Amino acid sequence: MATDHCAPLGVTVVIPCRNEAEALPGVLAAVPAGYRSIVVDNGSTDTTAAVATEHGARVVSETRPGYGAAVQAGIAAAETELVAVLDGDGSMDPGELPGLVAAVRAGADLAVGRRRPVTKASSPWHTRLGNRVVAHRLRHRYGLPVHDIGAMRVAERARLESLGRLHDRFGYPLELLVRAAAADWVVREIDITYRPRTAGVSKVSGSARGSLRATRDFLAVLR
């Protein structure tokens, strides 16, 4: 993992985290050479921040709760031309980011990963079903060529900031796609590997409460 902080034309990987101390070492070790890493600590009660620092990442603290709040704090802190975002739970491989970066370099405004589960345990049935319903709405209502909500994504930092403030909680990835469609962005979807998280419990599919919160946030975006 690179620690170069003098490459404004490079890539920053924003990793929003809440209590991901166990999974973070593997995630950060897999970040491609030459990419910077920003871990956004979103109210962790474990050693997430210390682990991130120990493994060479810059740590940004975001006190407002919510996935979207954490992502946007990381984007605001980035200094490179491109920003990539992925989860800190080990379910996605940072080594696949160059494919998305290449798509943006080739002209896409936004490159998003279509998660391809390696096992059924990677994505519970209710999560897969909900994702299909939302993706169908994105294709048919907004004309977006996507089959996922883009849990891994790459775009120019300036372009992301031009969209203004987006949803602070689980609705962020969905609202990003909706705003991108409204702005006539070229969106490219690329298959990525999706594995079971390497540690901890999912904030969404790991509990009924988390799933209900995510559903509420999605519906707020698609109202």
C-alpha positions as CSV (number, residue, x, y, z in Angstrom):
1,M,0.0,0.0,0.0
2,A,1.4,3.4,-1.0
3,T,2.0,6.2,1.4
4,D,2.7,8.9,-1.3
5,H,0.9,12.1,-0.5
6,C,2.1,14.1,-3.5
7,A,0.1,12.7,-6.3
8,P,-3.0,15.0,-7.0
9,L,-3.7,13.0,-10.2
10,G,-3.9,9.7,-8.4
11,V,-6.5,7.7,-6.6
12,T,-7.8,7.9,-3.0
13,V,-9.6,4.9,-1.6
14,V,-12.2,6.0,0.9
15,I,-13.2,3.3,3.4
16,P,-16.1,4.2,5.7
17,C,-15.9,2.2,8.9
18,R,-17.7,1.5,12.1
19,N,-16.0,-1.2,14.3
20,E,-14.0,-2.9,11.5
21,A,-10.7,-3.2,13.4
22,E,-10.5,-7.0,12.6
23,A,-11.1,-6.7,8.9
24,L,-9.2,-3.6,8.1
25,P,-5.6,-5.0,8.0
26,G,-6.5,-7.3,5.1
27,V,-8.5,-4.6,3.3
28,L,-5.7,-2.0,3.6
29,A,-3.0,-4.6,2.6
30,A,-4.9,-5.2,-0.7
31,V,-5.2,-1.6,-1.7
32,P,-3.2,-1.2,-5.0
33,A,0.3,0.3,-4.9
34,G,0.2,4.0,-5.6
35,Y,-3.3,4.5,-4.2
36,R,-3.9,6.5,-1.0
37,S,-6.2,5.2,1.7
38,I,-8.5,7.2,3.9
39,V,-10.4,5.4,6.7
40,V,-13.4,7.3,7.9
41,D,-14.1,6.3,11.5
42,N,-17.8,6.7,12.0
43,G,-18.2,6.4,15.8
44,S,-16.3,3.1,16.3
45,T,-16.1,1.8,19.8
46,D,-13.2,-0.6,18.9
47,T,-9.7,0.1,17.7
48,T,-10.6,0.9,14.1
49,A,-8.8,4.2,14.0
50,A,-5.6,2.9,15.6
51,V,-5.5,-0.1,13.3
52,A,-6.0,2.1,10.3
53,T,-3.1,4.4,11.3
54,E,-0.9,1.4,12.1
55,H,-1.4,0.1,8.6
56,G,-0.6,3.4,6.8
57,A,-4.0,4.9,6.2
58,R,-5.0,8.5,6.9
59,V,-7.9,8.5,9.5
60,V,-10.7,11.0,9.3
61,S,-13.3,11.1,12.1
62,E,-17.0,11.7,11.2
63,T,-19.2,12.2,14.2
64,R,-22.5,12.3,12.3
65,P,-23.8,8.7,12.2
66,G,-24.4,7.1,8.8
67,Y,-22.7,5.4,5.9
68,G,-23.3,8.4,3.6
69,A,-22.0,10.9,6.1
70,A,-18.8,8.9,6.4
71,V,-18.3,8.5,2.7
72,Q,-18.8,12.2,2.1
73,A,-16.4,13.1,4.8
74,G,-13.8,11.0,3.1
75,I,-14.4,12.5,-0.3
76,A,-14.1,16.0,1.2
77,A,-10.8,15.0,2.8
78,A,-9.4,13.5,-0.4
79,E,-6.9,15.5,-2.5
80,T,-6.5,13.3,-5.6
81,E,-8.3,13.6,-8.9
82,L,-10.1,10.3,-8.5
83,V,-11.9,8.8,-5.5
84,A,-12.8,5.2,-5.0
85,V,-15.1,3.9,-2.3
86,L,-15.5,0.4,-0.8
87,D,-16.5,-1.2,2.5
88,G,-14.0,-2.0,5.2
89,D,-15.4,-5.4,6.0
90,G,-13.3,-7.4,3.6
91,S,-16.3,-8.4,1.4
92,M,-14.8,-6.6,-1.7
93,D,-11.3,-6.9,-3.1
94,P,-9.5,-3.5,-3.4
95,G,-7.3,-5.3,-6.0
96,E,-10.2,-5.0,-8.4
97,L,-10.3,-1.2,-8.2
98,P,-8.0,-0.6,-11.2
99,G,-10.6,-2.0,-13.5
100,L,-13.1,0.7,-12.3
101,V,-10.4,3.3,-12.5
102,A,-9.6,2.4,-16.1
103,A,-13.3,2.8,-17.0
104,V,-13.3,6.3,-15.6
105,R,-10.0,7.1,-17.3
106,A,-11.6,5.8,-20.6
107,G,-14.5,8.3,-20.3
108,A,-17.1,7.0,-17.8
109,D,-18.3,9.6,-15.2
110,L,-18.9,6.9,-12.7
111,A,-17.8,3.2,-12.5
112,V,-19.6,1.0,-10.2
113,G,-19.1,-2.6,-9.1
114,R,-21.7,-5.3,-9.7
115,R,-21.2,-7.7,-6.9
116,R,-20.9,-11.4,-7.9
117,P,-21.2,-13.5,-4.7
118,V,-18.7,-16.3,-4.5
119,T,-21.0,-18.2,-2.1
120,K,-24.6,-17.9,-1.0
121,A,-23.3,-16.8,2.4
122,S,-21.9,-13.7,0.8
123,S,-25.3,-12.2,0.3
124,P,-28.5,-13.4,2.1
125,W,-31.6,-14.1,0.0
126,H,-33.4,-11.0,1.3
127,T,-30.5,-8.8,0.5
128,R,-30.3,-10.2,-3.1
129,L,-34.0,-9.8,-3.6
130,G,-34.1,-6.2,-2.3
131,N,-31.1,-5.3,-4.5
132,R,-32.8,-6.8,-7.6
133,V,-36.0,-4.7,-6.9
134,V,-34.0,-1.5,-6.5
135,A,-31.8,-2.2,-9.5
136,H,-34.9,-2.9,-11.7
137,R,-36.2,0.5,-10.6
138,L,-32.9,2.2,-11.5
139,R,-32.9,0.7,-14.9
140,H,-36.5,1.3,-15.8
141,R,-37.2,4.6,-14.1
142,Y,-33.9,6.3,-14.4
143,G,-32.4,4.6,-17.5
144,L,-29.3,3.4,-15.7
145,P,-27.5,0.3,-17.0
146,V,-27.0,-1.2,-13.5
147,H,-27.9,-4.4,-11.7
148,D,-26.5,-3.4,-8.3
149,I,-26.5,-0.3,-6.1
150,G,-22.8,0.2,-6.6
151,A,-21.2,-0.7,-3.3
152,M,-17.8,-0.2,-4.9
153,R,-17.4,2.9,-7.0
154,V,-14.9,5.3,-8.7
155,A,-15.4,8.8,-10.0
156,E,-13.7,12.1,-10.2
157,R,-13.7,13.9,-6.9
158,A,-14.8,17.2,-8.5
159,R,-17.7,15.4,-10.2
160,L,-18.9,13.8,-7.0
161,E,-18.7,17.1,-5.1
162,S,-20.7,18.8,-8.0
163,L,-23.8,16.7,-7.0
164,G,-24.1,18.4,-3.7
165,R,-24.9,16.8,-0.3
166,L,-26.4,13.3,-0.7
167,H,-28.2,11.0,1.8
168,D,-26.3,10.6,5.1
169,R,-27.3,7.1,5.8
170,F,-27.7,3.8,3.8
171,G,-29.5,5.7,0.9
172,Y,-26.2,7.3,-0.2
173,P,-25.2,4.8,-3.0
174,L,-28.7,4.9,-4.4
175,E,-29.0,8.6,-4.3
176,L,-25.6,8.9,-6.0
177,L,-26.9,6.8,-8.9
178,V,-30.2,8.8,-9.1
179,R,-28.3,12.1,-9.1
180,A,-25.9,10.8,-11.7
181,A,-28.8,9.8,-14.0
182,A,-30.3,13.3,-13.6
183,A,-27.0,14.8,-14.5
184,D,-26.7,12.6,-17.6
185,W,-23.5,10.9,-16.4
186,V,-22.1,8.0,-18.2
187,V,-22.3,5.1,-15.7
188,R,-20.3,1.9,-16.4
189,E,-21.0,-1.3,-14.4
190,I,-18.2,-3.8,-13.9
191,D,-18.4,-7.2,-12.3
192,I,-16.5,-7.6,-9.0
193,T,-16.0,-10.4,-6.6
194,Y,-18.2,-10.4,-3.5
195,R,-17.1,-12.5,-0.5
196,P,-18.4,-13.1,3.0
197,R,-17.1,-10.3,5.3
198,T,-13.9,-11.4,7.0
199,A,-15.0,-10.3,10.5
200,G,-17.9,-8.8,12.4
201,V,-21.5,-8.5,11.6
202,S,-23.1,-6.5,8.7
203,K,-24.8,-3.2,9.7
204,V,-27.5,-4.0,7.1
205,S,-28.1,-7.7,6.5
206,G,-26.7,-8.7,9.9
207,S,-29.9,-7.7,11.8
208,A,-33.6,-7.0,11.1
209,R,-33.1,-3.5,12.5
210,G,-30.3,-2.8,10.0
211,S,-32.4,-4.2,7.1
212,L,-35.4,-2.1,8.0
213,R,-33.2,1.1,8.3
214,A,-31.7,0.4,4.8
215,T,-35.2,-0.2,3.4
216,R,-36.5,3.1,4.9
217,D,-33.5,5.0,3.5
218,F,-33.9,3.5,0.0
219,L,-37.6,4.3,-0.1
220,A,-36.8,7.9,1.0
221,V,-34.5,8.2,-2.1
222,L,-36.9,6.6,-4.5
223,R,-40.0,8.5,-3.3
